[in-house]
Amino acid sequence: MIAAELRDWGAPLALVERAAPIAPEGGVVLRVLACGVCRSDWHVWVGADPDVALPHVPGHEYCGEVVAVGPGVRRWSVGDRVIAPFILACGQCGDCAAGNQTICADQVLPGFTHPGAFAEQIAVPYADVNLAALPEGMAPTLAAALGCRTTTAWQALTGRAALQAGEWLAIFGGGGVGLSALLLGRALGARVVVVDVVPERLDYARALGADAVVNARDGDAAEAVRTATGGGAHVAVEALGIAETTVNALKSLRKLGRMVQVGMPAGEHVTMPIPMDAVYSGQLAVYGTRGMPAHKYPTLLNMIAGGHVDLSPIVAREVPLSKVTEELAAFDAPGAPGVAVITDFTG
């Protein structure tokens, strides 16, 4: 099979022939139908993720068709079209039994700890407890775009911050996670303000229904959010993983507000100076989040299939596997709105 292989940090991915994966016990092999290109893949590409060893095949936002089924799999058959979370939980431990698959100690992370989906095929372990069926008629391009960004945003809003209708949601970062949070937040009945430094992203957010937008280059972004929301957001989502936006997200909250750290801190941002005086005096809640438990996939997919939210605007372009390096390099600087999805794996 053809795969895009990372051989050196920051170098162009090489299109290579690799042996097709074998379905593990309890797992399946998927023919990859589509795979998103995510900022987390960029962290892998530049060497900021300590879990990655070279050579490596990245890619963790995928959907596919089952082409092989390993021993012990009960729920899936050849020909099924499915999607998987990027955290594949064991399904057997106490955390999994409690519904907290994202903290499973035996988790597998395709694209990080295991070969990923920048390839024609991918092996998926723990299939019965992780895979979800794609709704009839859902395009693979959209399904792949949901894989990390939208699911993480859904978990941040509903599983961590418990966003309520009528509340103000402030989103710091108008990329894939930010756009997903905007669309999902509006579907939940919240009012939304989006903060970014790229005018095109802010214009796009406003076109998608943002109640207010803030260009952080124009001054104090946190103060601008407090003004736009009449005293501060009830919930803030940080979607970049950098110190400046994390601090501004905290400072944008009204008293008793909740902030969710969605962006992955890496490199120089692993340790951040947090304004604990704002946390203390505002009695703020700060949550971390990473991925979404597999059992929540049907809720989100049914919401989309039922027409309650249209997430297609987050997909900006479809690209072949041969263009994946260009898409990764685009994360070196703030870019245009929308995300790229690989739909051609022939080279």
ROFI-120696 format. One line per 5 residues: number of its first residue (from 1); their letters; for each residue x, y, z of C-alpha. Coordinates in Angstrom, 2 decimals. Each point is the difference from the previous one (the first is absolute). Layout:
ROFI-120696
NUM) A) X:Y:Z; ... $
end
This chain:
ROFI-120696
1) MIAAE) 0.00:0.00:0.00; 1.03:3.65:-0.45; 0.72:2.02:3.15; 1.44:3.43:0.78; 2.97:-0.63:2.26 $
6) LRDWG) 1.71:2.52:2.28; 3.74:-0.70:0.04; 1.41:3.22:1.45; -1.59:2.82:2.01; -1.39:2.72:-2.21 $
11) APLAL) 1.05:-1.76:-3.19; -2.33:-0.83:-2.90; -1.89:-3.22:0.56; 1.09:-2.77:-2.35; -2.57:-2.00:-1.92 $
16) VERAA) 1.10:-3.60:0.51; -1.27:-3.53:-0.46; -0.71:-1.69:3.32; -1.37:-3.43:0.76; -3.76:0.07:0.51 $
21) PIAPE) -0.92:-0.33:3.70; -1.39:-3.23:1.44; -3.15:0.10:2.10; 1.02:-0.50:3.65; -1.99:-2.09:2.44 $
26) GGVVL) -3.03:2.06:0.91; 0.75:2.46:-2.79; -0.66:0.74:-3.66; 1.76:1.40:-3.02; -1.60:2.96:-1.76 $
31) RVLAC) 0.41:1.25:-3.53; 0.38:3.68:0.76; -2.70:2.01:-1.75; 1.11:3.40:1.29; 2.39:1.47:2.56 $
36) GVCRS) 0.19:3.51:1.36; 3.23:1.98:0.34; 0.08:1.42:3.51; 2.18:2.33:2.05; 0.81:-3.01:2.19 $
41) DWHVW) 1.52:-1.60:-3.12; 2.13:3.13:-0.28; 1.24:-0.58:3.56; 1.03:-3.50:-1.11; 1.65:1.36:-3.15 $
46) VGADP) 2.19:2.52:1.83; 1.03:-2.46:2.72; -1.97:1.56:2.87; -1.75:-3.22:1.00; 2.22:-2.24:2.17 $
51) DVALP) -2.08:-3.12:-0.80; 1.09:-0.08:-3.64; 2.99:-2.03:-1.25; 1.30:0.16:-3.57; -0.71:-1.21:-2.60 $
56) HVPGH) -3.68:0.57:0.55; -3.32:0.31:-1.85; -2.10:2.85:1.49; -3.74:0.53:-0.34; -2.70:-0.40:2.64 $
61) EYCGE) -3.23:1.52:-1.42; -1.28:-2.84:-2.14; -2.99:-1.94:-1.14; 0.02:-3.12:-2.09; -1.49:-3.23:-1.25 $
66) VVAVG) 0.70:-3.26:1.81; 2.06:-2.30:-2.27; 1.20:-2.56:2.58; -1.29:-1.15:3.39; 2.21:-1.50:2.71 $
71) PGVRR) -0.87:-2.83:2.39; -2.48:0.91:2.72; -1.69:2.92:-1.77; -3.79:-0.26:0.38; -1.49:3.31:-1.12 $
76) WSVGD) 1.64:0.63:-3.37; 0.16:-1.72:-3.37; 1.81:0.53:-3.28; -1.65:2.86:-1.88; -1.12:2.00:3.05 $
81) RVIAP) 0.76:3.73:-0.21; 1.23:1.33:3.34; 1.73:2.80:1.84; 2.31:-0.26:3.01; 1.17:2.39:2.71 $
86) FILAC) 3.70:0.77:-0.01; 0.24:-1.49:3.51; -0.70:-3.74:-0.28; -0.86:-1.21:3.50; 0.29:-3.58:1.23 $
91) GQCGD) -3.62:-0.22:1.16; 0.94:-2.27:2.91; 1.55:2.17:2.71; -1.75:1.87:2.78; 0.26:3.35:-1.77 $
96) CAAGN) -1.61:-1.43:-3.14; -2.76:-1.63:2.06; -0.71:3.41:1.52; -0.33:1.55:-3.47; 3.35:1.80:0.16 $
101) QTICA) 1.69:-1.59:-3.00; 2.18:3.04:-0.70; 2.10:-0.74:3.11; 0.33:-3.76:-0.60; 3.47:-1.10:1.07 $
106) DQVLP) 0.20:-2.52:-2.86; -1.12:2.37:-2.75; 1.36:-0.19:-3.54; 0.51:3.19:-2.01; 0.20:-0.56:-3.79 $
111) GFTHP) 2.09:2.76:-1.51; 1.93:0.44:3.24; 0.94:-3.23:1.77; -0.97:-2.23:-2.95; -0.05:0.34:-3.81 $
116) GAFAE) -2.66:2.47:-1.06; -2.40:0.68:-2.83; 2.15:1.91:-2.48; -0.16:-3.30:-1.85; -2.31:-2.15:-2.07 $
121) QIAVP) -0.75:-2.29:2.95; 0.18:0.12:3.79; -0.30:-2.62:2.74; -2.43:0.91:2.78; 0.22:-1.99:3.29 $
126) YADVN) -2.80:-0.26:2.57; -2.53:0.28:-2.83; -3.13:-1.02:1.88; 0.37:2.70:2.63; 1.23:2.85:-2.20 $
131) LAALP) -1.45:-0.04:-3.49; -3.26:1.72:-0.87; -2.03:-0.52:-3.16; -0.14:2.89:-2.43; -3.57:1.25:-0.47 $
136) EGMAP) -1.49:-0.87:-3.37; 0.81:2.76:-2.45; 2.74:1.71:2.03; 2.88:0.88:-2.31; 3.37:-1.48:1.04 $
141) TLAAA) 1.56:3.44:-0.45; -2.21:1.47:2.71; 0.34:-3.07:2.22; 3.80:0.24:-0.04; -0.13:3.72:0.79 $
146) LGCRT) -1.97:-0.87:3.15; 2.64:-2.44:1.20; 1.97:2.16:2.39; -1.11:3.59:-0.23; -3.77:-0.30:0.18 $
151) TTAWQ) -0.07:-2.88:2.45; 2.45:1.76:2.29; -2.06:3.19:-0.19; -3.19:-1.95:0.78; 1.61:-1.60:3.04 $
156) ALTGR) 1.36:3.37:1.15; -3.41:1.65:-0.20; -2.22:-2.81:1.26; 2.23:-2.36:1.96; 2.19:2.55:1.78 $
161) AALQA) -1.44:3.54:0.04; -3.71:-1.02:-0.13; -0.86:2.94:-2.26; -3.61:1.12:0.42; -2.40:1.71:-2.38 $
166) GEWLA) 0.13:3.76:0.41; 3.58:0.09:1.26; 2.85:1.84:-1.68; 2.75:-2.16:-1.51; 3.36:1.57:-0.83 $
171) IFGGG) 2.20:-1.92:-2.44; 3.69:0.85:-0.23; 1.23:-1.27:-3.38; -2.06:-0.20:-3.16; 1.50:-3.17:-1.47 $
176) GVGLS) -1.68:-3.39:-0.27; -0.70:-0.37:3.72; -1.16:3.60:0.24; -2.39:-0.26:-2.95; -1.37:-3.27:1.38 $
181) ALLLG) -0.54:1.58:3.41; -1.75:2.96:-1.64; -2.44:-2.19:-1.93; -0.62:-2.37:2.90; -0.33:2.83:2.51 $
186) RALGA) -2.66:1.67:-2.12; -1.81:-3.33:-0.39; -0.07:-0.25:3.80; -1.56:3.45:0.25; 3.03:2.00:1.12 $
191) RVVVV) 1.09:3.43:-1.21; 3.51:-0.11:-1.41; 2.95:2.35:-0.37; 3.06:-1.12:-1.97; 3.51:1.40:0.54 $
196) DVVPE) 2.76:-0.33:-2.60; 2.68:2.05:-1.79; -0.92:-0.90:-3.59; -2.68:2.28:-1.47; -1.17:-2.69:-2.44 $
201) RLDYA) -0.64:-2.38:2.89; -1.96:2.63:1.89; -2.06:0.85:-3.08; -0.74:-3.71:-0.47; -1.00:-0.38:3.63 $
206) RALGA) -2.39:2.91:-0.29; -1.47:-1.48:-3.19; -0.58:-3.28:1.89; -1.98:1.79:2.68; 2.45:1.32:2.59 $
211) DAVVN) -1.70:2.70:2.04; 3.28:1.91:0.29; 3.59:-0.30:-1.18; 3.19:1.45:1.48; 3.30:0.57:-1.78 $
216) ARDGD) 2.61:-0.54:2.71; 2.48:2.19:-1.89; -2.17:3.04:0.67; 0.55:0.17:3.76; -1.01:-1.76:3.20 $
221) AAEAV) -1.90:-3.06:-1.25; -1.28:-1.01:3.44; -1.39:3.47:0.64; -1.62:-0.01:-3.45; -1.73:-3.29:0.82 $
226) RTATG) -1.22:1.32:3.36; -1.43:3.05:-1.77; -1.67:-2.04:-2.76; -1.56:-2.40:2.49; -1.15:2.56:2.54 $
231) GGAHV) 2.35:-1.01:2.78; 1.85:-3.07:-1.19; -0.60:-3.40:-1.56; -1.53:-2.82:2.00; 2.19:-2.50:-1.85 $
236) AVEAL) 3.30:0.50:-1.82; 1.64:-2.51:-2.31; 3.74:0.29:-0.70; 0.65:-1.69:-3.35; 3.67:0.71:-0.75 $
241) GIAET) 2.06:-1.25:2.94; 2.10:3.14:0.47; 0.53:2.17:3.04; -1.43:3.27:-1.33; -3.37:-1.45:-0.94 $
246) TVNAL) -0.22:-2.07:3.17; 0.54:3.08:2.17; -2.48:2.04:-2.04; -2.59:-2.78:0.17; 0.18:0.01:3.81 $
251) KSLRK) -0.14:3.77:0.20; -3.00:0.16:-2.34; -2.25:-1.91:2.42; -2.61:1.45:2.32; 0.01:-1.15:3.63 $
256) LGRMV) -0.73:-3.73:0.40; 0.94:-0.49:-3.65; 1.46:-3.22:-1.45; 3.01:-0.26:-2.28; 0.88:-3.11:-2.02 $
261) QVGMP) 3.55:-0.54:-1.24; -0.51:-1.72:-3.35; 3.17:1.05:-1.82; 2.93:-2.33:0.67; 2.85:1.80:1.80 $
266) AGEHV) 3.34:-1.03:-1.50; 3.57:1.25:-0.22; 0.45:3.31:1.81; -3.68:-0.01:0.97; 0.09:-3.17:2.10 $
271) TMPIP) 0.37:2.24:3.06; -2.04:3.21:-0.02; -0.26:3.00:2.36; -3.63:-0.18:1.12; -1.70:3.00:1.70 $
276) MDAVY) -1.02:-1.87:3.13; -1.28:3.24:1.49; -2.72:0.00:-2.67; -0.79:-3.64:0.78; -0.15:0.75:3.72 $
281) SGQLA) -1.93:3.28:-0.03; -2.38:-1.11:-2.75; -0.49:-3.46:1.52; 0.65:-1.41:-3.45; 0.03:-3.66:-1.04 $
286) VYGTR) 2.80:-1.16:-2.31; -0.42:-3.27:-1.91; 2.32:-1.97:-2.19; -1.41:-2.16:-2.77; 1.43:-2.44:-2.51 $
291) GMPAH) -2.10:-1.82:-2.55; -3.48:-1.38:0.57; -1.15:-3.31:1.49; -1.13:-2.49:-2.62; -3.43:-0.40:1.60 $
296) KYPTL) -0.84:3.64:-0.85; 0.48:-0.45:-3.77; -3.60:-1.12:-0.70; -1.40:3.09:1.75; 2.06:2.36:-2.14 $
301) LNMIA) -0.48:-1.96:-3.23; -3.77:-0.18:0.53; -0.12:3.73:0.66; 1.72:0.59:-3.34; -2.02:-2.60:-1.90 $
306) GGHVD) -3.21:1.46:1.41; 0.80:3.39:-1.49; 0.41:1.77:3.34; 3.44:1.36:-0.94; 1.80:0.39:-3.33 $
311) LSPIV) 3.72:-0.52:0.43; 0.90:-0.07:-3.69; 1.37:3.60:0.10; 3.05:-1.20:1.94; 1.29:-1.86:-3.09 $
316) AREVP) 1.90:2.40:-2.24; 1.64:-2.33:-2.51; 0.65:-3.59:-1.00; 3.60:-0.92:-0.79; 1.98:-3.03:-1.17 $
321) LSKVT) 2.47:-1.78:2.27; 2.85:1.49:-2.02; -0.96:3.50:1.25; -0.02:-0.80:3.71; 3.39:1.64:0.68 $
326) EELAA) -1.28:3.29:-1.40; -3.01:-0.19:2.32; 2.22:-0.69:3.02; 2.29:2.91:-0.88; -3.03:2.30:-0.11 $
331) FDAPG) -0.28:-0.36:3.79; 3.30:1.85:0.40; -2.03:3.21:-0.06; -3.65:1.02:0.41; -1.84:-0.90:-3.19 $
336) APGVA) -3.30:0.19:-1.83; -3.19:-1.41:1.54; -1.01:-3.62:-0.37; 1.86:-3.30:0.04; 1.53:-2.32:-2.58 $
341) VITDF) -1.05:-3.62:-0.43; 1.93:-2.65:-1.93; -2.33:-1.90:-2.33; 2.42:-1.36:-2.60; 2.49:-2.60:1.30 $
346) TG) 1.42:-1.13:-3.33; 3.05:2.25:0.22 $
end
